[in-house]
Amino acid sequence: MTEPQTARPSPGHALVTGGAGFIGSHLIDGLLADGWAVTNVDNFDPYYAESTKRLNIAAHLDHPNYRLLQVDLRDAAALHGALDQPHAAAHAGAYSVIVHLAAKAGVRNSLLDPLGYQMSNVIGTQNLLTYAHNHKIRQFIFASSSSVYGDCPRLPWSETDLDLLPINPYASTKLAGEQLGYVYSRTFGLRFIGLRFFTVYGERQRPDLAIHKFSRLMLAGKPIPVYGDGSSERDFTYWDEIVSGIRAAMAYSASDYEIFNLGNNRTIGLLDTIRKLEEVLDVKARIDWQDWQPGEMRRTWANIDKTQRLLGYQVKTDFDTGLRRFAVWLQERLRLESRKTA
């Protein structure tokens, strides 16, 4: 049996894309605390408010080891030119790892703008892989998604499931990113690690995602939209588990191409989720029942055996604990927002 690789590499220079977002900002918190030099590439896509992302990285901006590059991954010339500029941190040499989290997000929006999603998520990934190859950056971590499994009937979903049939454009772009990574690994010797995230939640969660969206509506006394009959289920994964998985992938060196599920290996029904939100927020939800949305998945469920075995991955935060932490953070964020608008 292969031993899990849990030892973290010595601090180097990490290139993180999408580092002003939910997961990226948490990752950078830890990298800076551990002495890494970080270059964050983010174009502040208007999918949700730039002010929210600016709050996520407010504590990073004055850190001597942090650099923010506001550039679009679709523009190869601008991207490569910006990345070639030296970092101000004294110990920041060449990039030692790329963690590619940036993407156009959202299943429903991808149905409205499939070409935009292809350009951002596939061409953007291609441009970054080209840079990695040209500059001999060995380690490339790619944020994929549980949505690549589509309607795969075998549950829980495993990385060994190869007959993947995504059911929305967003998912198809993530699967394309994994396949591009295989090309660069097989042909050019890049180490490519694809991480399939399963419904990440917690502090700084994107405001369009169910837990965050429902919570704001409930606290405002407004109805929450529930699509279909409420029977959908999700494998909710607390952000800290995801960041730990990314950090382990940054250190992984046993093979040159791997795909890992980062999930909780437990499903929670939508109506149960709403009931739990009612408890932690101390409010009653009003439900606005709506028709099922095309492209939505009815269940996500991760088999994490491989990730536990090869990355030493552990699930430490149960759903109730994670929700309580999110509720505390949201109340503080709402107070901050109210002060800014007063």
C-alpha positions in Angstrom: 0.0 0.0 0.0 1.3 3.4 -0.9 1.8 5.6 2.1 0.0 8.9 2.2 2.2 12.0 1.5 1.4 14.3 4.3 4.8 16.2 4.6 4.5 19.7 3.3 7.2 21.2 1.1 9.4 23.9 2.3 8.0 27.4 1.6 8.5 28.5 -2.0 6.7 30.7 -4.4 3.1 29.7 -5.1 1.1 31.1 -8.0 -2.6 31.0 -7.0 -5.3 31.9 -9.5 -8.7 33.0 -8.2 -7.0 33.8 -4.8 -9.5 36.5 -3.9 -12.3 34.0 -3.9 -13.8 31.8 -1.2 -11.3 28.9 -1.2 -8.3 30.8 -2.6 -8.3 33.4 0.1 -8.4 30.8 2.8 -5.5 28.9 1.1 -3.4 32.1 0.9 -4.0 32.8 4.6 -2.3 29.5 5.4 0.5 29.9 2.8 1.5 33.3 4.0 1.4 32.1 7.6 3.8 29.3 6.7 6.3 31.7 5.0 5.4 31.2 1.3 5.7 34.0 -1.3 2.3 34.2 -3.1 1.4 35.6 -6.4 -2.4 35.9 -6.6 -3.9 36.2 -10.1 -7.6 37.4 -10.1 -9.6 39.3 -12.6 -12.4 40.0 -10.1 -15.0 38.5 -12.5 -18.4 40.3 -11.9 -20.3 37.0 -11.2 -20.5 38.4 -7.7 -19.5 41.7 -6.1 -15.9 42.7 -6.3 -16.2 44.3 -2.9 -16.8 40.8 -1.4 -13.6 39.5 -2.9 -11.7 42.7 -1.7 -12.8 42.0 1.8 -11.5 38.4 1.5 -8.0 39.6 0.7 -7.9 42.8 2.8 -5.5 41.2 5.3 -3.2 40.1 2.5 -2.6 43.3 0.7 0.1 44.7 3.1 1.9 41.4 3.6 5.5 41.6 2.2 5.2 38.1 0.7 2.0 38.8 -1.2 1.5 40.1 -4.7 -1.9 40.7 -6.5 -2.0 40.7 -10.3 -5.3 41.7 -11.7 -5.2 40.1 -15.1 -7.5 37.9 -17.2 -6.4 34.3 -17.9 -7.9 34.4 -21.3 -5.3 37.0 -22.4 -2.2 34.9 -22.8 0.1 37.8 -23.6 -1.0 39.9 -20.7 -1.0 36.9 -18.3 2.5 35.7 -19.3 3.9 39.2 -19.2 2.5 39.9 -15.7 3.7 36.6 -14.4 7.2 37.2 -15.6 7.6 40.3 -13.5 9.7 39.6 -10.4 8.0 39.4 -7.0 9.2 41.9 -4.4 9.7 39.3 -1.7 13.4 38.6 -1.2 13.0 34.9 -1.2 10.5 34.6 -4.1 12.4 33.0 -6.9 10.8 31.0 -9.7 7.3 29.6 -9.1 7.5 26.3 -7.4 3.8 25.4 -7.8 0.6 26.6 -9.5 -2.7 26.2 -7.8 -5.3 27.0 -10.4 -8.6 27.8 -8.7 -9.9 30.6 -11.0 -12.9 29.8 -13.1 -16.3 31.1 -14.2 -18.5 29.5 -11.6 -22.2 28.6 -11.4 -24.1 25.8 -13.1 -27.2 27.9 -14.1 -25.2 30.8 -15.5 -23.2 28.3 -17.7 -26.4 27.4 -19.4 -26.9 31.1 -20.4 -23.3 31.7 -21.5 -21.6 28.4 -22.5 -19.1 30.1 -24.8 -18.0 32.5 -22.0 -17.4 29.5 -19.8 -15.4 27.7 -22.4 -13.2 30.8 -23.0 -12.6 31.4 -19.3 -12.3 27.8 -18.0 -10.8 26.0 -20.9 -8.7 28.6 -22.8 -7.7 30.2 -19.4 -6.5 26.8 -18.2 -4.7 26.2 -21.5 -2.8 29.5 -21.2 -1.7 28.7 -17.7 -0.6 25.2 -18.7 1.4 26.7 -21.5 3.1 29.0 -19.1 3.9 26.2 -16.7 5.4 24.1 -19.5 7.4 27.0 -20.9 8.8 27.9 -17.5 9.3 24.3 -16.3 7.0 24.6 -13.3 6.7 21.0 -12.2 3.6 21.0 -9.9 0.2 22.0 -11.2 -2.9 21.8 -9.0 -6.3 22.1 -10.7 -9.6 22.8 -9.1 -12.1 20.5 -10.7 -15.6 19.8 -9.6 -18.0 17.0 -8.5 -20.2 18.1 -11.4 -18.0 16.2 -13.8 -19.7 13.0 -12.7 -23.0 14.2 -14.1 -25.7 11.5 -13.8 -23.2 8.7 -13.0 -25.4 6.1 -11.4 -22.7 4.4 -9.2 -22.7 5.9 -5.7 -20.6 7.1 -4.0 -18.7 8.5 -7.0 -15.2 7.3 -7.4 -12.2 8.6 -9.4 -12.3 5.2 -11.2 -15.6 6.1 -12.9 -14.5 6.8 -16.4 -17.8 7.1 -18.3 -18.4 10.7 -17.2 -21.2 12.5 -18.9 -21.5 16.1 -17.6 -25.0 17.6 -17.8 -24.1 21.4 -17.9 -21.5 23.5 -19.7 -19.7 24.4 -16.4 -19.1 20.7 -15.7 -17.9 20.1 -19.3 -15.3 22.8 -18.9 -14.0 21.2 -15.7 -13.7 17.8 -17.4 -11.9 19.4 -20.3 -9.4 21.0 -17.8 -8.6 17.5 -16.4 -8.1 16.2 -19.9 -5.8 19.1 -20.9 -3.8 18.3 -17.7 -3.4 14.7 -18.8 -2.0 15.9 -22.2 0.6 18.1 -20.5 1.5 15.4 -18.0 1.8 12.6 -20.5 3.5 14.6 -23.3 5.5 17.3 -21.4 6.2 15.7 -18.0 4.1 18.2 -15.9 2.8 16.8 -12.6 -0.9 17.5 -12.8 -3.2 16.9 -9.8 -6.9 17.5 -10.4 -9.0 17.9 -7.3 -12.8 17.4 -7.6 -14.4 19.7 -5.0 -17.7 18.6 -3.5 -20.1 21.5 -2.5 -17.7 23.6 -0.3 -19.3 25.7 2.4 -18.2 27.8 5.4 -16.9 31.3 6.1 -16.5 33.4 2.9 -18.7 31.1 0.8 -19.8 32.6 -2.5 -23.1 34.5 -2.0 -24.8 32.6 -4.8 -24.4 29.2 -3.2 -27.3 27.6 -1.4 -26.2 27.9 2.3 -25.1 31.5 1.9 -28.0 32.6 -0.3 -30.6 30.9 1.9 -29.1 32.3 5.1 -29.2 35.9 3.9 -32.8 35.5 2.6 -33.9 33.9 5.8 -32.4 36.6 8.0 -34.1 39.2 5.9 -37.4 37.5 6.3 -37.6 36.7 2.6 -38.6 33.3 1.0 -35.9 31.0 -0.3 -36.2 29.3 -3.7 -36.3 25.5 -3.6 -36.3 23.8 -7.0 -38.2 20.6 -7.5 -39.5 18.6 -4.6 -36.6 19.4 -2.2 -35.3 15.8 -2.4 -31.8 16.7 -3.8 -28.8 15.8 -1.7 -25.3 17.2 -1.5 -22.0 16.1 -0.1 -21.2 19.3 1.8 -17.5 19.8 2.5 -16.1 22.4 5.0 -13.5 24.7 3.4 -10.7 23.7 5.8 -10.8 20.1 4.5 -10.6 21.5 1.0 -7.6 23.7 1.8 -5.9 20.8 3.6 -6.4 18.6 0.5 -4.9 21.3 -1.7 -1.9 21.6 0.6 -1.4 17.9 0.5 -1.7 17.9 -3.3 1.0 20.6 -3.5 3.4 18.1 -1.8 2.3 15.0 -3.7 5.1 13.5 -5.9 4.3 9.8 -6.2 3.0 10.0 -9.8 2.6 12.6 -12.5 -1.2 12.6 -13.0 -3.9 12.0 -10.5 -7.5 12.9 -9.9 -8.7 13.1 -6.3 -12.2 13.6 -4.8 -12.2 16.2 -2.0 -15.5 15.6 -0.2 -17.1 14.6 3.1 -18.3 11.1 2.0 -21.8 11.9 3.5 -24.9 13.3 1.9 -27.3 15.9 3.4 -30.8 16.4 2.0 -31.9 19.9 1.0 -34.8 20.0 3.4 -32.5 18.8 6.2 -30.1 21.5 5.3 -32.8 24.1 5.6 -33.9 22.8 9.0 -30.3 23.0 10.3 -30.0 26.5 9.0 -33.2 27.4 10.9 -31.5 26.1 14.1 -28.2 28.0 13.7 -29.8 31.2 12.5 -32.8 31.0 14.9 -35.2 32.0 12.1 -38.0 30.1 10.3 -37.6 29.6 6.6 -40.3 30.5 4.1 -40.0 28.3 1.0 -40.8 29.4 -2.5 -41.3 26.1 -4.4 -40.1 26.3 -8.0 -39.7 24.0 -11.0 -36.6 21.8 -11.2 -33.8 23.5 -13.1 -32.1 21.9 -16.1 -28.5 21.0 -15.7 -28.8 20.6 -11.9 -27.6 17.4 -10.2 -29.9 15.6 -7.9 -27.2 14.1 -5.7 -23.4 14.4 -5.1 -21.6 11.9 -3.0 -17.8 11.4 -2.8 -15.9 8.2 -2.3 -12.7 9.5 -0.6 -10.8 6.2 -0.1 -8.1 7.1 -2.6 -7.7 10.6 -1.2 -7.3 9.3 2.3 -4.9 6.6 1.2 -2.6 8.8 -1.0 -3.0 12.3 0.5 -3.6 11.5 4.1 -6.9 13.4 3.7 -9.2 13.5 6.8 -12.7 14.9 7.4 -12.5 16.7 10.7 -15.5 19.1 10.7 -19.0 17.8 10.9 -21.8 19.6 9.1 -23.4 21.1 12.2 -20.1 22.5 13.4 -19.3 24.0 10.0 -22.8 25.6 9.8 -22.4 27.2 13.3 -19.0 28.7 12.3 -20.6 30.0 9.0 -23.5 31.5 10.9 -21.1 33.4 13.3 -19.1 34.7 10.3 -22.2 35.7 8.4 -23.6 37.7 11.3 -20.3 39.6 11.5 -20.1 40.1 7.7 -23.7 41.5 7.8 -22.8 44.0 10.6 -19.7 45.1 8.6 -21.8 45.6 5.4 -24.5 47.6 7.3 -21.8 49.9 8.8 -20.4 50.5 5.3 -23.9 51.4 3.9 -25.0 53.5 6.9 
